[in-house]
């Protein structure tokens, strides 16, 4: 496992080729995640690389989408790879790298060895709607009840799509026998993370409940049903950050007010033409992408009611890098 400051410096600044650097960062994060089985370990391990990327090598975040292998790019390759089996994708909303070792361990405990375990990039900003846009959708809900539009990049006459929010035990019977399925489940984001994002003990509750769910028989019965006759990839639209581990709390009054005005207590926002983000900070506090602003690094600021303990939308490694696990057909 590589995690020291010196080793991260070597990975991040040793070469000028952003594609090579991002591949090395993602591979190292995957290895770190697989060995970080205790709550909080991976959050602490990403403080150093997040500070390096935000304060010294911020150009890599500007190159992220163009050069880092993304989950959607890999799903495209997986989807068209012809085999005798069908194909299935299960997106678990806001599943993060923290859950990677839990999934792998639970699978192996059931005699199921993943065919592939990787870490890939999310979209920018690290939000559900942005991931949906990259799939050709105007919102996640367009997949509901097998009504994906023609613009959906994984569509076809033999494809079944759905958005699920029921307990996993109740979802087993809703998986059809169609050769190819694309399912997006709202867990753990809406029923868990957003419920506890402002609570002091929220991160601990989320960590405990995700561990319990991912090792449950109900979850794996659902997984087995999805991969019945189909190769399966489990991935995510984005990860999430635990702000109590953030290493940069903004204190300058003008900077804090600027962030409050643009973002409130969030990590991303639409850029208003009337009030564009001033390009006065070095290192930069935000980057622009497709009319949106995303906060760089582990930065938070004082807001009324307190900054959320669980958040996403910005560009820190645990928000912007997601697990990608392939299982063989059953």
C-alpha positions, -999 to 999 in steps of 0.1 A, spaced: 0 0 0 14 34 -10 4 62 12 33 83 25 37 120 15 70 112 -4 53 84 -23 24 106 -33 47 134 -44 64 108 -67 31 97 -81 16 131 -87 45 153 -98 71 128 -113 58 131 -148 42 158 -170 18 134 -187 -17 138 -170 -30 105 -184 -1 86 -169 -5 104 -136 -42 98 -133 -38 61 -141 -12 59 -113 -34 78 -89 -64 56 -96 -45 24 -93 -30 35 -60 -63 46 -46 -78 12 -55 -50 -6 -36 -53 18 -7 -91 12 -6 -88 -26 -7 -65 -25 24 -85 2 43 -111 -20 60 -116 2 91 -138 34 91 -119 66 85 -87 50 73 -91 58 37 -103 94 45 -71 100 64 -50 84 37 -63 108 10 -55 141 29 -20 143 15 -28 136 -21 -58 158 -20 -37 187 -7 -11 181 -34 -37 181 -61 -55 212 -49 -25 233 -39 4 223 -61 -9 202 -91 -44 217 -96 -39 215 -134 -45 177 -130 -80 184 -119 -85 206 -150 -72 176 -170 -93 150 -151 -122 143 -175 -100 143 -205 -73 121 -191 -85 100 -162 -102 67 -171 -139 72 -161 -165 48 -150 -187 56 -180 -158 50 -204 -152 16 -189 -190 8 -189 -190 15 -226 -162 -11 -232 -179 -36 -209 -213 -31 -226 -200 -39 -261 -177 -68 -251 -195 -97 -268 -198 -129 -247 -222 -158 -245 -237 -142 -213 -259 -112 -210 -248 -79 -196 -259 -60 -165 -249 -27 -148 -259 -18 -113 -253 18 -103 -254 23 -65 -259 60 -59 -229 76 -40 -212 43 -35 -176 53 -26 -142 37 -25 -147 31 12 -172 4 3 -149 -14 -22 -132 -37 4 -166 -44 19 -181 -56 -14 -151 -77 -23 -149 -94 11 -186 -101 12 -185 -116 -23 -156 -138 -15 -173 -150 17 -201 -163 -5 -176 -180 -29 -179 -153 -55 -146 -139 -69 -148 -107 -88 -135 -108 -123 -122 -73 -120 -117 -47 -93 -109 -11 -103 -112 26 -93 -123 50 -120 -133 87 -123 -168 101 -119 -181 131 -138 -176 168 -130 -191 181 -108 -195 149 -88 -233 149 -89 -261 125 -99 -274 148 -126 -241 152 -142 -236 114 -144 -271 111 -159 -263 137 -185 -232 117 -195 -255 87 -200 -276 108 -224 -303 114 -199 -321 145 -187 -321 131 -151 -319 97 -135 -357 93 -134 -357 88 -172 -346 52 -166 -376 44 -145 -399 15 -154 -380 7 -187 -388 40 -203 -353 52 -212 -352 77 -241 -335 70 -274 -306 92 -263 -296 68 -236 -262 55 -246 -268 20 -233 -302 16 -248 -315 -11 -272 -345 -34 -279 -331 -61 -255 -323 -36 -227 -343 -32 -195 -338 -1 -174 -351 10 -140 -345 32 -110 -350 14 -77 -355 27 -42 -371 -3 -24 -352 -25 0 -330 -49 -18 -351 -79 -7 -381 -63 -25 -361 -56 -56 -353 -92 -64 -386 -99 -80 -385 -67 -102 -354 -79 -122 -367 -93 -155 -351 -121 -177 -341 -96 -204 -305 -103 -217 -293 -68 -208 -303 -46 -178 -292 -12 -165 -304 -6 -130 -298 25 -108 -305 21 -71 -308 52 -50 -290 35 -20 -269 47 -2 -273 83 -12 -310 92 -7 -321 68 20 -289 70 40 -263 97 33 -287 126 28 -306 115 59 -275 118 81 -254 145 63 -259 172 89 -257 150 120 -225 149 141 -225 111 142 -237 109 105 -205 95 91 -203 68 117 -240 58 111 -234 57 74 -203 36 78 -220 11 100 -251 8 79 -233 5 46 -212 -23 61 -243 -41 74 -262 -37 41 -233 -49 18 -228 -80 39 -265 -88 41 -282 -118 25 -308 -96 10 -283 -75 -9 -265 -106 -23 -298 -123 -33 -305 -92 -54 -270 -93 -69 -274 -129 -77 -307 -122 -94 -292 -94 -115 -262 -116 -126 -284 -146 -134 -272 -153 -170 -255 -119 -171 -220 -105 -164 -224 -77 -139 -206 -45 -131 -214 -26 -99 -203 10 -99 -214 44 -88 -222 79 -102 -201 96 -76 -185 91 -42 -188 114 -11 -166 133 13 -166 133 51 -158 169 59 -145 164 94 -114 150 77 -110 180 55 -76 197 59 -85 232 46 -110 253 64 -113 287 48 -108 316 73 -103 348 52 -136 367 56 -137 378 19 -131 343 7 -156 328 30 -183 353 19 -174 346 -18 -179 308 -12 -211 313 7 -225 335 -21 -216 310 -48 -221 277 -31 -240 281 2 -231 249 20 -226 228 -12 -195 218 -31 -208 226 -66 -230 252 -82 -242 266 -115 -222 296 -126 -244 327 -130 -236 349 -160 -245 379 -139 -220 369 -111 -192 349 -127 -166 334 -104 -136 359 -100 -103 344 -112 -83 359 -83 -72 329 -63 -39 310 -67 -41 282 -61 -76 282 -75 -105 275 -52 -128 262 -79 -127 250 -115 -153 255 -142 -168 228 -163 -198 230 -187 -213 260 -169 -208 246 -134 -184 254 -106 -168 227 -85 -147 233 -53 -112 220 -55 -98 199 -27 -107 194 9 -120 229 15 -149 239 37 -161 271 52 -184 284 80 -221 284 71 -252 289 92 -261 255 106 -227 241 100 -210 227 69 -225 192 60 -206 163 75 -213 143 44 -211 160 10 -203 156 -27 -202 177 -58 -166 189 -54 -133 176 -65 -116 156 -38 -105 121 -44 -132 103 -25 -159 124 -43 -144 120 -78 -132 84 -78 -156 55 -77 -154 17 -74 -159 -5 -104 -164 -43 -97 -171 -69 -124 -187 -102 -115 -191 -133 -137 -225 -144 -148 -244 -169 -126 
